[in-house]
């Protein structure tokens, strides 16, 4: 073997050793980066903190100028809807705007992407890139085989011409793969915590609402009075109240707020405050409804309104003075078994400003009663979508007259019948009823 040949082989072996040393050093560096990242993110459940740690370490590991993580959620209307974006920029570089084409490409391909000449990349023809981007690396964040986001770094520092390398792409892909589940777990934890907080707030709102409804009916000379409310959700929009105006007069009301849940409950609270304030200085139900309508109109949006029936019992004259704001017409059940509907009033509260409300007086003979209800009573449906309806309600009211039921018994019978009719179907609206019955003195 010649001397030149020996020298050539030695040089070759030295080069191989140097390449192997570089590969080993690179592997050690990558392991150190991944270990450092793991320590930084494993002990946290703060998704923003985790993402910023991932971005920061990716920028340093790949010697990039900027980086970001964009989390996405899939839905039918927008398959790449952005949930949150976290970004870190080194030095004085202006933050870059995420290119939606990049997000769409990753949604389809779900694999690492390297671009070192954006304007000439055939995969993104006719895409107007941010002029300050001269190179980028992007890797998918995959959790349970689903794309939850993308990790992207921009612009190789000090090496604008050559850009990122295959080795850089491989490292970013490893970082993304190692980080994705941690990010997803943090996001799920935060969603669960937000849900728990919402549940606690709903439970508190429900407790407050129950305390705002009368704990028991008042003792009114010559009359038996009862009311009951069953909410379809944790909080509801139905409302009833008994308000003492003076020694001889009581205001009795039942309302139904548009919508359901917490917004309806808040509007109900507002309405209760309005009515309680006005019954101290106004004495006619039509006048009270007129002022309540104006105040509700001025304090709520156009799509929010309330129906309300308001009656004032005067025990000194044995009269019931009433008016209705678009509410389901209450029933008067007479001694002979016939019934009447109370229809005087006007539009629901909050729909139009400056409305007037008609009012009327009625009298009840002993044993007769007034039944006021929300549409949840008649509209409750079974699994066959058959509503309870007014005919069933009328039969119940007449049978109660024959038995001379107490108001509490009558309401319990009606509510129990509604729930029995509903069966396995879900109650979709609040069930509320109120009874005023003339009793022997």
GUTOR-226228 format. One record per residue (C-alpha): residue in one letter; y, z, x. Coordinates in Angstrom, 1 decimal. Layout:
REM residues N
atom res = A	py = Y	pz = Z	px = X
...
REM end
This chain:
REM residues 441
atom res = X	py = 0.0	pz = 0.0	px = 0.0
atom res = X	py = 3.4	pz = -1.0	px = 1.4
atom res = X	py = 6.3	pz = 1.4	px = 2.0
atom res = X	py = 8.5	pz = -0.5	px = -0.5
atom res = X	py = 5.7	pz = -0.1	px = -3.1
atom res = X	py = 5.5	pz = 3.7	px = -2.4
atom res = X	py = 9.3	pz = 4.1	px = -2.8
atom res = X	py = 9.3	pz = 2.1	px = -6.0
atom res = X	py = 6.6	pz = 4.3	px = -7.5
atom res = X	py = 8.3	pz = 7.5	px = -6.4
atom res = X	py = 11.6	pz = 6.3	px = -7.9
atom res = X	py = 9.7	pz = 5.5	px = -11.1
atom res = X	py = 8.1	pz = 8.9	px = -11.2
atom res = X	py = 11.4	pz = 10.6	px = -10.6
atom res = X	py = 13.0	pz = 8.7	px = -13.4
atom res = X	py = 10.2	pz = 9.7	px = -15.7
atom res = X	py = 10.6	pz = 13.3	px = -14.7
atom res = X	py = 14.3	pz = 13.2	px = -15.3
atom res = X	py = 13.8	pz = 11.6	px = -18.7
atom res = X	py = 11.2	pz = 14.2	px = -19.6
atom res = X	py = 13.6	pz = 17.0	px = -18.4
atom res = X	py = 16.3	pz = 15.5	px = -20.6
atom res = X	py = 14.0	pz = 15.4	px = -23.6
atom res = X	py = 12.9	pz = 19.0	px = -23.0
atom res = X	py = 16.5	pz = 20.2	px = -22.6
atom res = X	py = 17.4	pz = 18.3	px = -25.7
atom res = X	py = 14.5	pz = 19.9	px = -27.6
atom res = X	py = 15.4	pz = 23.3	px = -26.3
atom res = X	py = 19.1	pz = 22.7	px = -27.3
atom res = X	py = 17.9	pz = 21.6	px = -30.8
atom res = X	py = 15.8	pz = 24.7	px = -31.2
atom res = X	py = 18.6	pz = 26.9	px = -30.1
atom res = X	py = 20.9	pz = 25.2	px = -32.6
atom res = X	py = 18.4	pz = 25.6	px = -35.4
atom res = X	py = 17.7	pz = 29.2	px = -34.5
atom res = X	py = 21.4	pz = 29.9	px = -34.4
atom res = X	py = 21.9	pz = 28.2	px = -37.8
atom res = X	py = 19.0	pz = 30.1	px = -39.3
atom res = X	py = 20.4	pz = 33.4	px = -38.2
atom res = X	py = 23.8	pz = 32.5	px = -39.6
atom res = X	py = 22.6	pz = 31.4	px = -43.1
atom res = X	py = 19.4	pz = 33.4	px = -43.7
atom res = X	py = 21.1	pz = 36.7	px = -44.5
atom res = X	py = 23.7	pz = 35.3	px = -47.0
atom res = X	py = 23.6	pz = 34.4	px = -50.7
atom res = X	py = 27.2	pz = 33.0	px = -50.6
atom res = X	py = 26.8	pz = 29.3	px = -51.0
atom res = X	py = 30.3	pz = 28.5	px = -49.7
atom res = X	py = 29.8	pz = 30.7	px = -46.6
atom res = X	py = 26.4	pz = 29.1	px = -46.0
atom res = X	py = 27.7	pz = 25.5	px = -46.3
atom res = X	py = 30.6	pz = 26.2	px = -44.0
atom res = X	py = 28.2	pz = 27.6	px = -41.4
atom res = X	py = 26.0	pz = 24.5	px = -41.7
atom res = X	py = 29.0	pz = 22.2	px = -41.3
atom res = X	py = 30.5	pz = 24.1	px = -38.5
atom res = X	py = 27.3	pz = 24.2	px = -36.4
atom res = X	py = 26.6	pz = 20.5	px = -37.2
atom res = X	py = 30.1	pz = 19.5	px = -35.9
atom res = X	py = 29.6	pz = 21.4	px = -32.7
atom res = X	py = 26.0	pz = 20.2	px = -32.2
atom res = X	py = 26.9	pz = 16.6	px = -32.6
atom res = X	py = 30.4	pz = 16.7	px = -31.1
atom res = X	py = 32.0	pz = 15.4	px = -34.3
atom res = X	py = 35.5	pz = 15.7	px = -35.6
atom res = X	py = 34.8	pz = 16.6	px = -39.2
atom res = X	py = 32.0	pz = 17.4	px = -41.5
atom res = X	py = 31.3	pz = 18.1	px = -45.2
atom res = X	py = 28.6	pz = 19.0	px = -47.7
atom res = X	py = 28.8	pz = 17.6	px = -51.1
atom res = X	py = 26.5	pz = 19.1	px = -53.8
atom res = X	py = 25.6	pz = 16.9	px = -56.8
atom res = X	py = 23.8	pz = 17.2	px = -60.1
atom res = X	py = 22.0	pz = 14.5	px = -61.9
atom res = X	py = 22.8	pz = 13.7	px = -65.6
atom res = X	py = 22.8	pz = 10.7	px = -67.9
atom res = X	py = 26.5	pz = 10.1	px = -68.1
atom res = X	py = 27.2	pz = 10.4	px = -64.3
atom res = X	py = 24.2	pz = 10.3	px = -62.0
atom res = X	py = 26.2	pz = 11.5	px = -59.0
atom res = X	py = 28.5	pz = 14.0	px = -60.5
atom res = X	py = 30.0	pz = 16.1	px = -57.7
atom res = X	py = 29.7	pz = 19.8	px = -58.3
atom res = X	py = 31.4	pz = 21.2	px = -55.1
atom res = X	py = 32.5	pz = 19.9	px = -51.8
atom res = X	py = 33.0	pz = 22.0	px = -48.7
atom res = X	py = 34.7	pz = 20.5	px = -45.6
atom res = X	py = 35.6	pz = 21.6	px = -42.1
atom res = X	py = 38.0	pz = 19.6	px = -39.8
atom res = X	py = 38.4	pz = 20.3	px = -36.1
atom res = X	py = 41.8	pz = 20.2	px = -34.4
atom res = X	py = 44.6	pz = 18.4	px = -36.3
atom res = X	py = 42.5	pz = 15.8	px = -38.0
atom res = X	py = 43.5	pz = 15.2	px = -41.7
atom res = X	py = 40.6	pz = 15.9	px = -44.1
atom res = X	py = 38.7	pz = 12.7	px = -45.1
atom res = X	py = 38.0	pz = 11.8	px = -48.6
atom res = X	py = 34.3	pz = 11.4	px = -49.5
atom res = X	py = 33.4	pz = 7.7	px = -50.2
atom res = X	py = 31.6	pz = 7.5	px = -53.6
atom res = X	py = 29.6	pz = 4.5	px = -52.3
atom res = X	py = 28.1	pz = 6.7	px = -49.6
atom res = X	py = 27.1	pz = 9.2	px = -52.3
atom res = X	py = 25.6	pz = 6.5	px = -54.4
atom res = X	py = 23.7	pz = 5.0	px = -51.5
atom res = X	py = 22.2	pz = 8.4	px = -50.7
atom res = X	py = 21.3	pz = 9.0	px = -54.3
atom res = X	py = 19.2	pz = 5.8	px = -54.2
atom res = X	py = 17.7	pz = 5.9	px = -50.7
atom res = X	py = 17.5	pz = 9.6	px = -50.0
atom res = X	py = 17.2	pz = 9.1	px = -46.2
atom res = X	py = 19.5	pz = 9.7	px = -43.1
atom res = X	py = 22.2	pz = 7.1	px = -42.6
atom res = X	py = 24.1	pz = 6.2	px = -39.4
atom res = X	py = 27.2	pz = 4.0	px = -39.4
atom res = X	py = 29.0	pz = 3.3	px = -36.2
atom res = X	py = 31.1	pz = 0.4	px = -37.4
atom res = X	py = 31.9	pz = 0.9	px = -41.1
atom res = X	py = 33.9	pz = -2.3	px = -41.6
atom res = X	py = 31.0	pz = -4.5	px = -40.4
atom res = X	py = 28.1	pz = -2.6	px = -42.0
atom res = X	py = 26.1	pz = -5.0	px = -44.2
atom res = X	py = 25.0	pz = -2.1	px = -46.5
atom res = X	py = 28.6	pz = -1.4	px = -47.6
atom res = X	py = 30.2	pz = -4.8	px = -48.0
atom res = X	py = 33.5	pz = -4.8	px = -49.9
atom res = X	py = 33.9	pz = -1.0	px = -49.4
atom res = X	py = 37.3	pz = 0.2	px = -48.4
atom res = X	py = 36.6	pz = 3.0	px = -45.9
atom res = X	py = 39.2	pz = 5.5	px = -44.8
atom res = X	py = 40.9	pz = 3.9	px = -41.8
atom res = X	py = 40.4	pz = 7.0	px = -39.7
atom res = X	py = 36.6	pz = 6.8	px = -40.0
atom res = X	py = 35.1	pz = 4.9	px = -37.0
atom res = X	py = 31.6	pz = 6.4	px = -37.2
atom res = X	py = 29.6	pz = 8.8	px = -39.4
atom res = X	py = 26.2	pz = 10.4	px = -39.9
atom res = X	py = 24.8	pz = 11.5	px = -43.2
atom res = X	py = 21.6	pz = 13.2	px = -44.2
atom res = X	py = 20.2	pz = 14.1	px = -47.6
atom res = X	py = 19.8	pz = 17.8	px = -48.7
atom res = X	py = 16.4	pz = 17.7	px = -50.5
atom res = X	py = 15.0	pz = 20.7	px = -52.4
atom res = X	py = 11.7	pz = 20.3	px = -54.3
atom res = X	py = 11.8	pz = 16.5	px = -53.8
atom res = X	py = 15.2	pz = 16.3	px = -55.5
atom res = X	py = 18.5	pz = 15.4	px = -53.9
atom res = X	py = 20.9	pz = 18.4	px = -54.3
atom res = X	py = 23.6	pz = 17.1	px = -51.9
atom res = X	py = 24.4	pz = 15.4	px = -48.7
atom res = X	py = 25.5	pz = 16.6	px = -45.3
atom res = X	py = 27.9	pz = 14.3	px = -43.4
atom res = X	py = 29.7	pz = 14.4	px = -40.1
atom res = X	py = 32.5	pz = 12.0	px = -39.1
atom res = X	py = 33.7	pz = 10.4	px = -35.8
atom res = X	py = 31.9	pz = 11.2	px = -32.5
atom res = X	py = 34.5	pz = 12.9	px = -30.4
atom res = X	py = 35.5	pz = 11.2	px = -27.1
atom res = X	py = 33.0	pz = 8.4	px = -27.7
atom res = X	py = 34.6	pz = 6.3	px = -30.4
atom res = X	py = 33.1	pz = 3.1	px = -29.0
atom res = X	py = 29.4	pz = 4.0	px = -28.8
atom res = X	py = 29.4	pz = 6.3	px = -31.8
atom res = X	py = 26.5	pz = 8.4	px = -32.9
atom res = X	py = 22.9	pz = 8.0	px = -31.5
atom res = X	py = 19.4	pz = 8.0	px = -32.9
atom res = X	py = 19.0	pz = 11.4	px = -31.4
atom res = X	py = 22.1	pz = 12.6	px = -33.3
atom res = X	py = 20.7	pz = 11.2	px = -36.5
atom res = X	py = 17.4	pz = 12.9	px = -36.0
atom res = X	py = 19.1	pz = 16.3	px = -35.3
atom res = X	py = 21.3	pz = 16.1	px = -38.4
atom res = X	py = 18.2	pz = 15.2	px = -40.5
atom res = X	py = 16.4	pz = 18.3	px = -39.1
atom res = X	py = 19.5	pz = 20.5	px = -39.9
atom res = X	py = 19.7	pz = 19.1	px = -43.4
atom res = X	py = 16.0	pz = 19.6	px = -44.0
atom res = X	py = 16.1	pz = 23.2	px = -42.7
atom res = X	py = 19.3	pz = 24.0	px = -44.7
atom res = X	py = 18.7	pz = 22.4	px = -48.1
atom res = X	py = 16.5	pz = 25.1	px = -49.7
atom res = X	py = 18.8	pz = 27.9	px = -48.4
atom res = X	py = 21.8	pz = 26.1	px = -50.0
atom res = X	py = 19.8	pz = 25.6	px = -53.3
atom res = X	py = 18.6	pz = 29.2	px = -53.4
atom res = X	py = 22.2	pz = 30.5	px = -52.9
atom res = X	py = 23.5	pz = 28.1	px = -55.7
atom res = X	py = 20.7	pz = 29.3	px = -58.0
atom res = X	py = 21.5	pz = 32.9	px = -57.3
atom res = X	py = 25.2	pz = 32.4	px = -58.0
atom res = X	py = 24.3	pz = 30.6	px = -61.3
atom res = X	py = 22.0	pz = 33.5	px = -62.2
atom res = X	py = 24.7	pz = 36.0	px = -61.4
atom res = X	py = 27.3	pz = 34.0	px = -63.4
atom res = X	py = 24.8	pz = 33.9	px = -66.4
atom res = X	py = 24.2	pz = 37.7	px = -66.1
atom res = X	py = 28.0	pz = 38.3	px = -66.0
atom res = X	py = 28.4	pz = 36.1	px = -69.1
atom res = X	py = 25.7	pz = 38.0	px = -70.9
atom res = X	py = 27.3	pz = 41.3	px = -70.1
atom res = X	py = 30.6	pz = 40.0	px = -71.3
atom res = X	py = 29.0	pz = 38.7	px = -74.5
atom res = X	py = 27.3	pz = 42.1	px = -75.1
atom res = X	py = 30.6	pz = 43.9	px = -74.6
atom res = X	py = 32.3	pz = 41.4	px = -77.0
atom res = X	py = 29.6	pz = 42.0	px = -79.5
atom res = X	py = 29.9	pz = 45.7	px = -79.2
atom res = X	py = 33.7	pz = 45.5	px = -79.6
atom res = X	py = 33.3	pz = 43.2	px = -82.6
atom res = X	py = 30.8	pz = 45.5	px = -84.4
atom res = X	py = 33.2	pz = 48.4	px = -83.9
atom res = X	py = 36.0	pz = 46.4	px = -85.5
atom res = X	py = 34.0	pz = 45.8	px = -88.7
atom res = X	py = 34.0	pz = 48.7	px = -91.1
atom res = X	py = 31.3	pz = 51.3	px = -90.3
atom res = X	py = 31.1	pz = 52.1	px = -94.0
atom res = X	py = 32.7	pz = 51.2	px = -97.2
atom res = X	py = 35.6	pz = 53.3	px = -98.6
atom res = X	py = 35.2	pz = 55.6	px = -101.6
atom res = X	py = 37.4	pz = 54.0	px = -104.2
atom res = X	py = 37.7	pz = 55.7	px = -107.6
atom res = X	py = 36.0	pz = 53.7	px = -110.3
atom res = X	py = 34.5	pz = 51.1	px = -108.0
atom res = X	py = 31.5	pz = 50.7	px = -105.8
atom res = X	py = 32.2	pz = 48.7	px = -102.6
atom res = X	py = 29.9	pz = 47.4	px = -99.9
atom res = X	py = 29.9	pz = 44.8	px = -97.1
atom res = X	py = 27.4	pz = 43.5	px = -94.6
atom res = X	py = 27.5	pz = 41.0	px = -91.6
atom res = X	py = 24.6	pz = 39.4	px = -89.8
atom res = X	py = 25.7	pz = 37.3	px = -86.8
atom res = X	py = 23.8	pz = 34.1	px = -85.8
atom res = X	py = 24.8	pz = 34.6	px = -82.1
atom res = X	py = 25.8	pz = 37.7	px = -80.0
atom res = X	py = 29.3	pz = 37.4	px = -81.4
atom res = X	py = 30.3	pz = 35.7	px = -84.6
atom res = X	py = 33.2	pz = 34.4	px = -86.6
atom res = X	py = 32.7	pz = 36.0	px = -90.0
atom res = X	py = 34.9	pz = 38.9	px = -90.8
atom res = X	py = 35.3	pz = 41.5	px = -93.6
atom res = X	py = 37.5	pz = 44.5	px = -93.9
atom res = X	py = 38.7	pz = 47.3	px = -96.2
atom res = X	py = 42.3	pz = 48.2	px = -95.7
atom res = X	py = 44.0	pz = 51.1	px = -97.5
atom res = X	py = 47.4	pz = 50.2	px = -98.6
atom res = X	py = 48.4	pz = 53.4	px = -100.5
atom res = X	py = 46.7	pz = 56.0	px = -102.7
atom res = X	py = 46.0	pz = 53.5	px = -105.4
atom res = X	py = 45.5	pz = 50.2	px = -103.7
atom res = X	py = 42.9	pz = 48.8	px = -101.3
atom res = X	py = 42.9	pz = 45.3	px = -99.7
atom res = X	py = 39.4	pz = 43.8	px = -99.5
atom res = X	py = 38.9	pz = 40.6	px = -97.5
atom res = X	py = 36.2	pz = 38.3	px = -96.2
atom res = X	py = 36.8	pz = 35.5	px = -93.8
atom res = X	py = 35.0	pz = 32.7	px = -92.0
atom res = X	py = 36.4	pz = 31.4	px = -88.7
atom res = X	py = 35.8	pz = 27.8	px = -87.7
atom res = X	py = 33.3	pz = 27.4	px = -84.9
atom res = X	py = 30.9	pz = 29.9	px = -83.5
atom res = X	py = 30.5	pz = 32.4	px = -80.6
atom res = X	py = 33.2	pz = 34.0	px = -78.5
atom res = X	py = 36.1	pz = 31.6	px = -79.4
atom res = X	py = 35.5	pz = 32.3	px = -83.1
atom res = X	py = 35.2	pz = 36.0	px = -82.4
atom res = X	py = 38.6	pz = 36.0	px = -80.6
atom res = X	py = 40.3	pz = 34.2	px = -83.5
atom res = X	py = 38.7	pz = 36.7	px = -85.9
atom res = X	py = 40.2	pz = 39.6	px = -83.9
atom res = X	py = 43.6	pz = 37.9	px = -84.1
atom res = X	py = 43.3	pz = 37.4	px = -87.9
atom res = X	py = 42.3	pz = 41.0	px = -88.4
atom res = X	py = 45.4	pz = 42.2	px = -86.5
atom res = X	py = 47.6	pz = 39.9	px = -88.6
atom res = X	py = 46.2	pz = 41.0	px = -91.9
atom res = X	py = 46.3	pz = 44.7	px = -91.1
atom res = X	py = 49.9	pz = 44.4	px = -90.0
atom res = X	py = 51.0	pz = 42.6	px = -93.1
atom res = X	py = 49.3	pz = 44.8	px = -95.7
atom res = X	py = 51.7	pz = 47.6	px = -94.7
atom res = X	py = 54.8	pz = 45.9	px = -96.1
atom res = X	py = 53.5	pz = 43.0	px = -98.3
atom res = X	py = 51.8	pz = 43.7	px = -101.6
atom res = X	py = 50.8	pz = 40.3	px = -103.1
atom res = X	py = 47.7	pz = 38.5	px = -101.7
atom res = X	py = 49.4	pz = 35.1	px = -101.9
atom res = X	py = 52.3	pz = 36.3	px = -99.9
atom res = X	py = 50.0	pz = 37.9	px = -97.3
atom res = X	py = 48.1	pz = 34.7	px = -96.9
atom res = X	py = 51.2	pz = 32.7	px = -96.6
atom res = X	py = 52.5	pz = 34.7	px = -93.7
atom res = X	py = 49.0	pz = 35.0	px = -92.1
atom res = X	py = 48.7	pz = 31.2	px = -92.3
atom res = X	py = 52.1	pz = 30.6	px = -90.5
atom res = X	py = 51.2	pz = 33.1	px = -87.7
atom res = X	py = 47.7	pz = 31.6	px = -87.2
atom res = X	py = 49.1	pz = 28.1	px = -87.2
atom res = X	py = 51.7	pz = 29.0	px = -84.5
atom res = X	py = 49.2	pz = 30.9	px = -82.3
atom res = X	py = 46.1	pz = 28.6	px = -82.4
atom res = X	py = 45.2	pz = 24.9	px = -81.6
atom res = X	py = 45.1	pz = 22.4	px = -84.4
atom res = X	py = 41.3	pz = 22.3	px = -84.7
atom res = X	py = 41.1	pz = 26.1	px = -85.2
atom res = X	py = 41.4	pz = 27.5	px = -88.7
atom res = X	py = 39.9	pz = 30.2	px = -91.0
atom res = X	py = 38.9	pz = 30.5	px = -94.6
atom res = X	py = 39.6	pz = 33.8	px = -96.2
atom res = X	py = 39.3	pz = 35.6	px = -99.6
atom res = X	py = 41.7	pz = 38.5	px = -100.2
atom res = X	py = 41.6	pz = 40.9	px = -103.1
atom res = X	py = 43.8	pz = 43.9	px = -103.8
atom res = X	py = 42.2	pz = 46.6	px = -106.0
atom res = X	py = 44.7	pz = 48.7	px = -107.9
atom res = X	py = 42.8	pz = 51.8	px = -109.3
atom res = X	py = 45.8	pz = 52.9	px = -111.3
atom res = X	py = 45.7	pz = 49.7	px = -113.4
atom res = X	py = 42.0	pz = 48.7	px = -112.9
atom res = X	py = 43.0	pz = 45.3	px = -111.8
atom res = X	py = 41.9	pz = 43.0	px = -109.0
atom res = X	py = 44.7	pz = 40.8	px = -107.6
atom res = X	py = 43.3	pz = 38.0	px = -105.5
atom res = X	py = 44.0	pz = 34.7	px = -103.6
atom res = X	py = 41.8	pz = 32.5	px = -101.5
atom res = X	py = 42.5	pz = 30.4	px = -98.4
atom res = X	py = 40.0	pz = 27.6	px = -98.7
atom res = X	py = 37.1	pz = 30.1	px = -99.0
atom res = X	py = 33.8	pz = 29.5	px = -100.9
atom res = X	py = 34.6	pz = 30.5	px = -104.5
atom res = X	py = 33.4	pz = 34.1	px = -105.1
atom res = X	py = 31.3	pz = 34.9	px = -108.2
atom res = X	py = 32.2	pz = 37.4	px = -111.0
atom res = X	py = 29.0	pz = 38.4	px = -112.9
atom res = X	py = 29.8	pz = 39.5	px = -116.4
atom res = X	py = 27.9	pz = 42.0	px = -118.5
atom res = X	py = 26.5	pz = 39.3	px = -120.7
atom res = X	py = 24.9	pz = 37.5	px = -117.7
atom res = X	py = 27.5	pz = 34.8	px = -117.4
atom res = X	py = 29.4	pz = 34.1	px = -114.3
atom res = X	py = 32.9	pz = 32.8	px = -113.2
atom res = X	py = 34.2	pz = 31.4	px = -110.0
atom res = X	py = 37.5	pz = 32.6	px = -108.5
atom res = X	py = 39.4	pz = 29.4	px = -107.4
atom res = X	py = 43.1	pz = 30.3	px = -107.1
atom res = X	py = 44.6	pz = 30.0	px = -103.7
atom res = X	py = 45.3	pz = 27.2	px = -101.2
atom res = X	py = 44.3	pz = 25.6	px = -97.9
atom res = X	py = 42.4	pz = 27.4	px = -95.0
atom res = X	py = 44.6	pz = 29.5	px = -92.8
atom res = X	py = 46.0	pz = 27.7	px = -89.7
atom res = X	py = 45.7	pz = 24.1	px = -90.9
atom res = X	py = 49.3	pz = 23.5	px = -92.1
atom res = X	py = 52.4	pz = 25.5	px = -91.7
atom res = X	py = 54.5	pz = 26.7	px = -94.7
atom res = X	py = 51.7	pz = 26.6	px = -97.3
atom res = X	py = 51.9	pz = 28.6	px = -100.6
atom res = X	py = 48.9	pz = 30.3	px = -102.1
atom res = X	py = 48.3	pz = 30.8	px = -105.8
atom res = X	py = 47.2	pz = 34.2	px = -106.9
atom res = X	py = 45.6	pz = 35.7	px = -110.0
atom res = X	py = 44.7	pz = 39.0	px = -111.7
atom res = X	py = 41.2	pz = 39.7	px = -113.0
atom res = X	py = 39.6	pz = 42.8	px = -114.6
atom res = X	py = 36.0	pz = 44.0	px = -114.4
atom res = X	py = 34.2	pz = 45.8	px = -117.2
atom res = X	py = 31.9	pz = 48.7	px = -116.2
atom res = X	py = 28.8	pz = 47.3	px = -114.7
atom res = X	py = 30.3	pz = 44.0	px = -113.7
atom res = X	py = 30.9	pz = 43.0	px = -110.2
atom res = X	py = 32.6	pz = 40.5	px = -107.8
atom res = X	py = 30.4	pz = 38.9	px = -105.1
atom res = X	py = 32.2	pz = 37.4	px = -102.1
atom res = X	py = 30.2	pz = 35.6	px = -99.4
atom res = X	py = 30.5	pz = 33.3	px = -96.4
atom res = X	py = 28.8	pz = 29.8	px = -96.4
atom res = X	py = 26.1	pz = 31.2	px = -94.1
atom res = X	py = 24.6	pz = 32.7	px = -97.3
atom res = X	py = 24.1	pz = 29.5	px = -99.2
atom res = X	py = 23.7	pz = 27.2	px = -96.2
atom res = X	py = 20.9	pz = 29.1	px = -94.5
atom res = X	py = 17.9	pz = 26.6	px = -94.2
atom res = X	py = 14.2	pz = 26.8	px = -93.6
atom res = X	py = 12.2	pz = 24.6	px = -91.2
atom res = X	py = 12.1	pz = 21.9	px = -93.9
atom res = X	py = 15.9	pz = 21.9	px = -93.8
atom res = X	py = 16.1	pz = 23.1	px = -97.4
atom res = X	py = 19.2	pz = 25.2	px = -97.9
atom res = X	py = 19.1	pz = 28.6	px = -99.8
atom res = X	py = 21.7	pz = 27.2	px = -102.2
atom res = X	py = 23.9	pz = 28.6	px = -105.0
atom res = X	py = 21.2	pz = 28.4	px = -107.6
atom res = X	py = 19.0	pz = 30.9	px = -105.8
atom res = X	py = 22.0	pz = 33.1	px = -105.2
atom res = X	py = 23.0	pz = 33.1	px = -108.9
atom res = X	py = 19.5	pz = 34.1	px = -109.9
atom res = X	py = 19.6	pz = 37.0	px = -107.5
atom res = X	py = 23.0	pz = 38.1	px = -108.7
atom res = X	py = 21.9	pz = 38.0	px = -112.4
atom res = X	py = 18.7	pz = 39.9	px = -111.7
atom res = X	py = 20.8	pz = 42.6	px = -109.9
atom res = X	py = 23.0	pz = 42.9	px = -113.0
atom res = X	py = 19.8	pz = 43.5	px = -115.1
atom res = X	py = 18.7	pz = 46.3	px = -112.8
atom res = X	py = 22.2	pz = 47.7	px = -112.4
atom res = X	py = 21.8	pz = 47.7	px = -108.6
atom res = X	py = 24.2	pz = 49.6	px = -106.4
atom res = X	py = 26.4	pz = 47.3	px = -104.3
atom res = X	py = 24.5	pz = 48.2	px = -101.1
atom res = X	py = 21.2	pz = 47.4	px = -102.7
atom res = X	py = 22.5	pz = 44.0	px = -104.0
atom res = X	py = 23.8	pz = 43.0	px = -100.6
atom res = X	py = 20.5	pz = 44.0	px = -98.9
atom res = X	py = 18.6	pz = 42.0	px = -101.4
atom res = X	py = 20.7	pz = 38.9	px = -100.8
atom res = X	py = 20.6	pz = 39.2	px = -97.0
atom res = X	py = 16.8	pz = 39.8	px = -97.0
atom res = X	py = 16.2	pz = 36.8	px = -99.3
atom res = X	py = 18.3	pz = 34.6	px = -97.0
atom res = X	py = 16.3	pz = 35.7	px = -93.9
atom res = X	py = 13.0	pz = 35.3	px = -95.8
atom res = X	py = 14.0	pz = 31.8	px = -96.9
atom res = X	py = 14.9	pz = 30.9	px = -93.3
atom res = X	py = 11.4	pz = 31.9	px = -92.1
atom res = X	py = 10.7	pz = 30.6	px = -88.6
atom res = X	py = 13.9	pz = 28.5	px = -88.5
atom res = X	py = 16.8	pz = 29.7	px = -86.5
atom res = X	py = 19.8	pz = 31.2	px = -88.4
atom res = X	py = 22.7	pz = 28.9	px = -87.3
atom res = X	py = 25.6	pz = 30.5	px = -89.1
atom res = X	py = 26.7	pz = 34.1	px = -89.7
atom res = X	py = 25.6	pz = 35.7	px = -93.0
atom res = X	py = 28.3	pz = 37.9	px = -94.6
atom res = X	py = 28.7	pz = 39.3	px = -98.1
atom res = X	py = 30.9	pz = 41.8	px = -99.9
atom res = X	py = 30.6	pz = 43.4	px = -103.4
atom res = X	py = 33.1	pz = 45.1	px = -105.6
atom res = X	py = 31.5	pz = 46.7	px = -108.7
atom res = X	py = 33.2	pz = 48.5	px = -111.5
atom res = X	py = 31.3	pz = 51.8	px = -112.1
atom res = X	py = 31.6	pz = 54.6	px = -114.7
atom res = X	py = 34.2	pz = 57.2	px = -113.8
REM end
